[in-house]
Structures are given as C-alpha cells and as structure tokens.
Amino acid sequence: ESDGIKILEVLYRNNPSNNEILNYLAHCYQAIDDSTNELRVRKLLIPLDPYNLSNLARIGSIYKNLGDTQLMNEYKQKILDLTSNSFAGQELTKNLIN
C-alpha cells in the first residue's frame, strides 16, 4: 500500500462523510488493481452519493470481473432504475452484460 493511499485512509477515518476523499481512494485502488479495497471504498460512497452513476457502474464492473453476475445485475438494475431506463443509463450499463 502506498503512502498516498495510507494518507487517504487516515483522512477518510478523520472525515468519513467526505465523498471526495473516498472517490480519490477508490481511483487509487483501481489504479493498482486492488478490486477488494476498491469495492469496499466504492460501497462506502453509496450512502454519501447514491446518484453517482459512474460509481455504481464501476461496482457492477468489478462484480462482473469477479464473475458474480447476480450482483453485477443488481447494480445494473440500480442504474437503470435511477435513470428511468434512459439512453444514458443504457450506455452506462452496456458493458454489464452476462
């Protein structure tokens, strides 16, 4: 774990309602291909920013990469529900196909 990630984890613990810190942290874990911690952080973002469609899409993508199509489909459906099944929602979920 890099020093930058350690600092972000400390900053998050000191300010757990700061979704910007969590976004940075999620991107750091994504950059080093640590899907377990990326998923943990992205799930922490949901209550703080429930309409963050790109976060939900990335969670679905992680589940797809892990082979968990049930959870992938749950996140795909969340996006479609939030976007009223619009073109934008369909575009965000087009890679979340069984």
C-alpha positions in Angstrom: 0.0 0.0 0.0 1.5 3.3 -1.0 2.0 6.3 1.3 -0.7 8.2 -0.7 -3.3 5.5 0.0 -2.3 5.4 3.7 -2.8 9.2 3.9 -6.2 9.0 2.2 -7.3 6.2 4.5 -6.4 8.3 7.5 -8.1 11.4 6.0 -11.2 9.3 5.5 -11.2 8.0 9.1 -11.0 11.6 10.3 -13.8 12.8 7.9 -16.0 9.8 6.9 -18.6 12.0 5.3 -16.2 13.4 2.7 -17.1 11.7 -0.6 -14.2 13.4 -2.4 -11.6 11.5 -0.3 -13.4 8.3 -1.0 -13.5 9.0 -4.7 -9.8 9.6 -4.7 -9.2 6.5 -2.7 -11.3 4.3 -5.0 -9.4 5.6 -8.0 -6.1 4.8 -6.3 -7.2 1.2 -5.6 -8.4 0.9 -9.1 -5.1 2.2 -10.5 -3.2 -0.6 -8.5 -5.8 -3.2 -9.5 -6.9 -3.9 -5.9 -10.5 -4.7 -6.6 -11.2 -5.9 -3.0 -10.4 -2.5 -1.5 -11.8 -0.6 -4.4 -15.1 -2.4 -3.9 -15.0 -1.7 -0.2 -14.5 2.0 -0.8 -17.0 2.4 -3.6 -19.7 0.8 -1.4 -18.9 3.3 1.3 -19.6 6.0 -1.3 -23.2 4.8 -2.0 -24.9 6.3 1.1 -22.9 9.6 0.7 -23.6 9.9 -3.1 -26.4 7.5 -4.0 -26.9 9.0 -7.5 -23.2 8.6 -8.5 -23.9 6.5 -11.6 -20.3 6.0 -12.6 -19.6 4.7 -9.1 -22.5 2.2 -9.4 -21.3 1.2 -12.9 -17.8 0.6 -11.6 -19.1 -1.6 -8.8 -21.1 -3.6 -11.4 -18.0 -3.9 -13.5 -15.9 -5.2 -10.5 -18.6 -7.8 -9.8 -18.5 -8.8 -13.5 -14.8 -9.2 -13.4 -15.1 -11.3 -10.2 -17.7 -13.5 -12.0 -20.6 -12.5 -9.8 -23.3 -11.9 -12.4 -26.1 -11.7 -9.7 -24.5 -8.7 -8.0 -23.5 -7.3 -11.4 -27.1 -7.4 -12.5 -28.3 -5.8 -9.2 -26.1 -2.8 -9.8 -27.0 -2.7 -13.5 -30.7 -2.6 -12.4 -30.0 0.2 -9.8 -28.5 2.3 -12.6 -31.4 1.7 -14.9 -33.9 2.4 -12.1 -32.2 5.7 -11.2 -32.1 6.8 -14.9 -35.6 5.6 -15.7 -34.1 3.2 -18.2 -33.0 6.2 -20.3 -30.3 6.1 -23.0 -27.8 7.4 -20.5 -28.5 4.5 -18.2 -28.3 2.0 -21.0 -25.0 3.5 -22.1 -23.6 3.2 -18.6 -24.7 -0.4 -18.3 -23.9 -1.7 -21.8 -20.7 -3.4 -20.5 -22.6 -5.1 -17.7 -24.0 -8.0 -19.8 -23.9 -11.6 -18.8 
